[in-house]
């Protein structure tokens, strides 16, 4: 009775964490691509890119620590592919 709800909550939070990991990864990639187009980059932009990278590393390590199952990752990847196809 009590164990089932906990498993469901964990699965939901794992899914939220993976969505956040993918979102931060995409933002980081976009920022790096944007920075690569500039000749000179100011310190604030460099620090923002470094902050995004640190946030991604933290979230990725948290996901690894939580041992998120492959089904969650596959589900989120399928959702992202569906969104990409809709664009």
VOFIRO-739765 format. One record per atom (N, C-alpha, C): residue number from 1; residue in one letter; x, y, z. Coordinates in nm, 2 decimals. Example, Ala and Ser with C-alpha at 12.3 -4.5 7.8 and 13.67 -1.06 7.14 Angstrom:
(1; "A"; (1.32; -0.57; 0.78))
(1; "A"; (1.23; -0.45; 0.78))
(1; "A"; (1.32; -0.33; 0.78))
(2; "S"; (1.28; -0.22; 0.71))
(2; "S"; (1.37; -0.11; 0.71))
(2; "S"; (1.29; 0.00; 0.79))
END
This chain:
(1; "X"; (0.08; -0.12; 0.00))
(1; "X"; (0.00; 0.00; 0.00))
(1; "X"; (0.09; 0.13; 0.00))
(2; "X"; (0.18; 0.14; 0.10))
(2; "X"; (0.26; 0.26; 0.10))
(2; "X"; (0.37; 0.25; 0.01))
(3; "X"; (0.42; 0.13; -0.02))
(3; "X"; (0.54; 0.12; -0.11))
(3; "X"; (0.50; 0.16; -0.26))
(4; "X"; (0.38; 0.13; -0.30))
(4; "X"; (0.35; 0.16; -0.44))
(4; "X"; (0.35; 0.31; -0.47))
(5; "X"; (0.30; 0.39; -0.38))
(5; "X"; (0.30; 0.53; -0.40))
(5; "X"; (0.44; 0.59; -0.41))
(6; "X"; (0.53; 0.54; -0.32))
(6; "X"; (0.67; 0.58; -0.32))
(6; "X"; (0.74; 0.55; -0.45))
(7; "X"; (0.71; 0.44; -0.51))
(7; "X"; (0.77; 0.40; -0.64))
(7; "X"; (0.72; 0.49; -0.75))
(8; "X"; (0.59; 0.52; -0.74))
(8; "X"; (0.54; 0.61; -0.84))
(8; "X"; (0.60; 0.75; -0.83))
(9; "X"; (0.61; 0.80; -0.71))
(9; "X"; (0.67; 0.93; -0.69))
(9; "X"; (0.82; 0.93; -0.74))
(10; "X"; (0.89; 0.83; -0.71))
(10; "X"; (1.03; 0.82; -0.75))
(10; "X"; (1.04; 0.82; -0.90))
(11; "X"; (0.95; 0.75; -0.97))
(11; "X"; (0.95; 0.74; -1.11))
(11; "X"; (0.92; 0.88; -1.17))
(12; "X"; (0.83; 0.95; -1.11))
(12; "X"; (0.79; 1.09; -1.16))
(12; "X"; (0.91; 1.18; -1.14))
(13; "X"; (0.97; 1.18; -1.03))
(13; "X"; (1.08; 1.27; -1.00))
(13; "X"; (1.20; 1.23; -1.09))
(14; "X"; (1.22; 1.10; -1.11))
(14; "X"; (1.33; 1.06; -1.20))
(14; "X"; (1.31; 1.12; -1.34))
(15; "X"; (1.18; 1.11; -1.39))
(15; "X"; (1.15; 1.17; -1.52))
(15; "X"; (1.17; 1.32; -1.52))
(16; "X"; (1.13; 1.39; -1.42))
(16; "X"; (1.15; 1.53; -1.41))
(16; "X"; (1.30; 1.56; -1.41))
(17; "X"; (1.38; 1.49; -1.34))
(17; "X"; (1.52; 1.51; -1.34))
(17; "X"; (1.58; 1.49; -1.48))
(18; "X"; (1.54; 1.38; -1.55))
(18; "X"; (1.60; 1.36; -1.68))
(18; "X"; (1.55; 1.47; -1.78))
(19; "X"; (1.43; 1.52; -1.77))
(19; "X"; (1.39; 1.63; -1.85))
(19; "X"; (1.47; 1.75; -1.83))
(20; "X"; (1.50; 1.78; -1.70))
(20; "X"; (1.59; 1.89; -1.67))
(20; "X"; (1.73; 1.87; -1.72))
(21; "X"; (1.78; 1.75; -1.71))
(21; "X"; (1.92; 1.72; -1.76))
(21; "X"; (1.92; 1.75; -1.91))
(22; "X"; (1.82; 1.70; -1.99))
(22; "X"; (1.81; 1.72; -2.13))
(22; "X"; (1.80; 1.87; -2.17))
(23; "X"; (1.71; 1.94; -2.09))
(23; "X"; (1.69; 2.08; -2.12))
(23; "X"; (1.82; 2.16; -2.09))
(24; "X"; (1.89; 2.13; -1.98))
(24; "X"; (2.02; 2.20; -1.96))
(24; "X"; (2.12; 2.16; -2.06))
(25; "X"; (2.13; 2.04; -2.10))
(25; "X"; (2.22; 2.00; -2.21))
(25; "X"; (2.20; 2.07; -2.34))
(26; "X"; (2.07; 2.09; -2.37))
(26; "X"; (2.04; 2.16; -2.50))
(26; "X"; (2.08; 2.31; -2.48))
(27; "X"; (2.05; 2.37; -2.37))
(27; "X"; (2.08; 2.51; -2.35))
(27; "X"; (2.23; 2.53; -2.35))
(28; "X"; (2.31; 2.44; -2.29))
(28; "X"; (2.45; 2.44; -2.29))
(28; "X"; (2.51; 2.43; -2.43))
(29; "X"; (2.45; 2.34; -2.51))
(29; "X"; (2.50; 2.32; -2.65))
(29; "X"; (2.47; 2.45; -2.73))
(30; "X"; (2.35; 2.51; -2.71))
(30; "X"; (2.32; 2.63; -2.78))
(30; "X"; (2.41; 2.75; -2.75))
(31; "X"; (2.44; 2.76; -2.62))
(31; "X"; (2.53; 2.86; -2.57))
(31; "X"; (2.67; 2.84; -2.63))
(32; "X"; (2.72; 2.72; -2.63))
(32; "X"; (2.85; 2.69; -2.68))
(32; "X"; (2.86; 2.72; -2.83))
(33; "X"; (2.75; 2.69; -2.90))
(33; "X"; (2.74; 2.72; -3.05))
(33; "X"; (2.74; 2.87; -3.07))
(34; "X"; (2.67; 2.94; -2.99))
(34; "X"; (2.66; 3.09; -3.00))
(34; "X"; (2.80; 3.15; -2.97))
(35; "X"; (2.87; 3.10; -2.87))
(35; "X"; (3.00; 3.15; -2.83))
(35; "X"; (3.10; 3.13; -2.94))
(36; "X"; (3.09; 3.01; -3.00))
(36; "X"; (3.18; 2.98; -3.11))
(36; "X"; (3.17; 3.07; -3.23))
(37; "X"; (3.06; 3.14; -3.25))
(37; "X"; (3.04; 3.23; -3.36))
(37; "X"; (3.10; 3.36; -3.33))
(38; "X"; (3.13; 3.40; -3.21))
(38; "X"; (3.19; 3.53; -3.17))
(38; "X"; (3.34; 3.52; -3.19))
(39; "X"; (3.40; 3.64; -3.22))
(39; "X"; (3.55; 3.64; -3.22))
(39; "X"; (3.60; 3.67; -3.08))
(40; "X"; (3.53; 3.76; -3.01))
(40; "X"; (3.57; 3.79; -2.87))
(40; "X"; (3.46; 3.76; -2.78))
(41; "X"; (3.48; 3.70; -2.67))
(41; "X"; (3.38; 3.67; -2.58))
(41; "X"; (3.41; 3.73; -2.45))
(42; "X"; (3.31; 3.80; -2.39))
(42; "X"; (3.34; 3.87; -2.26))
(42; "X"; (3.34; 3.77; -2.15))
(43; "X"; (3.38; 3.81; -2.03))
(43; "X"; (3.40; 3.72; -1.92))
(43; "X"; (3.26; 3.67; -1.87))
(44; "X"; (3.16; 3.76; -1.87))
(44; "X"; (3.03; 3.72; -1.83))
(44; "X"; (2.97; 3.60; -1.91))
(45; "X"; (2.99; 3.61; -2.04))
(45; "X"; (2.94; 3.50; -2.12))
(45; "X"; (3.02; 3.37; -2.10))
(46; "X"; (3.15; 3.38; -2.08))
(46; "X"; (3.23; 3.27; -2.05))
(46; "X"; (3.18; 3.20; -1.92))
(47; "X"; (3.16; 3.29; -1.82))
(47; "X"; (3.11; 3.24; -1.69))
(47; "X"; (2.97; 3.17; -1.70))
(48; "X"; (2.89; 3.23; -1.78))
(48; "X"; (2.75; 3.16; -1.80))
(48; "X"; (2.77; 3.03; -1.86))
(49; "X"; (2.86; 3.01; -1.96))
(49; "X"; (2.88; 2.88; -2.03))
(49; "X"; (2.93; 2.78; -1.92))
(50; "X"; (3.03; 2.83; -1.84))
(50; "X"; (3.09; 2.75; -1.74))
(50; "X"; (2.98; 2.71; -1.64))
(51; "X"; (2.89; 2.80; -1.60))
(51; "X"; (2.79; 2.77; -1.51))
(51; "X"; (2.69; 2.66; -1.56))
(52; "X"; (2.66; 2.68; -1.69))
(52; "X"; (2.57; 2.58; -1.75))
(52; "X"; (2.63; 2.44; -1.75))
(53; "X"; (2.76; 2.44; -1.78))
(53; "X"; (2.84; 2.31; -1.78))
(53; "X"; (2.84; 2.25; -1.65))
(54; "X"; (2.86; 2.33; -1.54))
(54; "X"; (2.87; 2.28; -1.41))
(54; "X"; (2.73; 2.23; -1.36))
(55; "X"; (2.63; 2.30; -1.40))
(55; "X"; (2.49; 2.25; -1.37))
(55; "X"; (2.46; 2.12; -1.44))
(56; "X"; (2.50; 2.11; -1.56))
(56; "X"; (2.48; 1.98; -1.63))
(56; "X"; (2.55; 1.87; -1.57))
(57; "X"; (2.68; 1.89; -1.53))
(57; "X"; (2.76; 1.79; -1.46))
(57; "X"; (2.69; 1.75; -1.33))
(58; "X"; (2.64; 1.84; -1.26))
(58; "X"; (2.58; 1.81; -1.13))
(58; "X"; (2.45; 1.73; -1.15))
(59; "X"; (2.37; 1.77; -1.24))
(59; "X"; (2.25; 1.70; -1.27))
(59; "X"; (2.27; 1.56; -1.32))
(60; "X"; (2.37; 1.55; -1.41))
(60; "X"; (2.40; 1.42; -1.47))
(60; "X"; (2.45; 1.32; -1.36))
(61; "X"; (2.54; 1.38; -1.27))
(61; "X"; (2.59; 1.29; -1.16))
(61; "X"; (2.48; 1.25; -1.07))
(62; "X"; (2.38; 1.34; -1.04))
(62; "X"; (2.27; 1.31; -0.96))
(62; "X"; (2.18; 1.20; -1.02))
(63; "X"; (2.16; 1.21; -1.15))
(63; "X"; (2.09; 1.10; -1.22))
(63; "X"; (2.16; 0.97; -1.21))
(64; "X"; (2.29; 0.97; -1.23))
(64; "X"; (2.37; 0.85; -1.22))
(64; "X"; (2.36; 0.79; -1.07))
(65; "X"; (2.37; 0.88; -0.97))
(65; "X"; (2.36; 0.84; -0.83))
(65; "X"; (2.22; 0.77; -0.80))
(66; "X"; (2.12; 0.83; -0.86))
(66; "X"; (1.98; 0.78; -0.84))
(66; "X"; (1.96; 0.65; -0.92))
(67; "X"; (2.05; 0.62; -1.01))
(67; "X"; (2.04; 0.50; -1.09))
(67; "X"; (1.91; 0.49; -1.17))
(68; "X"; (1.88; 0.60; -1.24))
(68; "X"; (1.76; 0.61; -1.32))
(68; "X"; (1.76; 0.50; -1.42))
(69; "X"; (1.65; 0.43; -1.44))
(69; "X"; (1.63; 0.32; -1.53))
(69; "X"; (1.63; 0.36; -1.67))
(70; "X"; (1.67; 0.27; -1.76))
(70; "X"; (1.68; 0.30; -1.90))
(70; "X"; (1.55; 0.33; -1.96))
(71; "X"; (1.44; 0.27; -1.90))
(71; "X"; (1.31; 0.30; -1.95))
(71; "X"; (1.27; 0.44; -1.95))
(72; "X"; (1.31; 0.51; -1.84))
(72; "X"; (1.28; 0.65; -1.82))
(72; "X"; (1.35; 0.73; -1.93))
(73; "X"; (1.48; 0.70; -1.95))
(73; "X"; (1.56; 0.77; -2.05))
(73; "X"; (1.50; 0.75; -2.19))
(74; "X"; (1.46; 0.62; -2.22))
(74; "X"; (1.40; 0.59; -2.35))
(74; "X"; (1.27; 0.66; -2.37))
(75; "X"; (1.19; 0.67; -2.26))
(75; "X"; (1.06; 0.74; -2.27))
(75; "X"; (1.08; 0.89; -2.30))
(76; "X"; (1.18; 0.95; -2.24))
(76; "X"; (1.20; 1.10; -2.26))
(76; "X"; (1.26; 1.12; -2.40))
(77; "X"; (1.35; 1.03; -2.44))
(77; "X"; (1.41; 1.04; -2.57))
(77; "X"; (1.30; 1.03; -2.68))
(78; "X"; (1.20; 0.94; -2.66))
(78; "X"; (1.09; 0.93; -2.75))
(78; "X"; (1.01; 1.05; -2.76))
(79; "X"; (0.98; 1.11; -2.64))
(79; "X"; (0.91; 1.24; -2.64))
(79; "X"; (0.98; 1.35; -2.71))
(80; "X"; (1.11; 1.36; -2.69))
(80; "X"; (1.19; 1.46; -2.76))
(80; "X"; (1.19; 1.44; -2.91))
(81; "X"; (1.19; 1.32; -2.96))
(81; "X"; (1.19; 1.29; -3.10))
(81; "X"; (1.05; 1.33; -3.16))
(82; "X"; (0.95; 1.30; -3.08))
(82; "X"; (0.81; 1.33; -3.13))
(82; "X"; (0.80; 1.49; -3.14))
(83; "X"; (0.85; 1.56; -3.04))
(83; "X"; (0.85; 1.70; -3.04))
(83; "X"; (0.93; 1.76; -3.16))
(84; "X"; (1.04; 1.70; -3.19))
(84; "X"; (1.12; 1.74; -3.30))
(84; "X"; (1.05; 1.72; -3.43))
(85; "X"; (0.98; 1.61; -3.45))
(85; "X"; (0.91; 1.58; -3.57))
(85; "X"; (0.79; 1.67; -3.59))
(86; "X"; (0.73; 1.72; -3.48))
(86; "X"; (0.62; 1.81; -3.49))
(86; "X"; (0.66; 1.95; -3.53))
(87; "X"; (0.79; 1.98; -3.51))
(87; "X"; (0.84; 2.12; -3.55))
(87; "X"; (0.86; 2.12; -3.70))
END
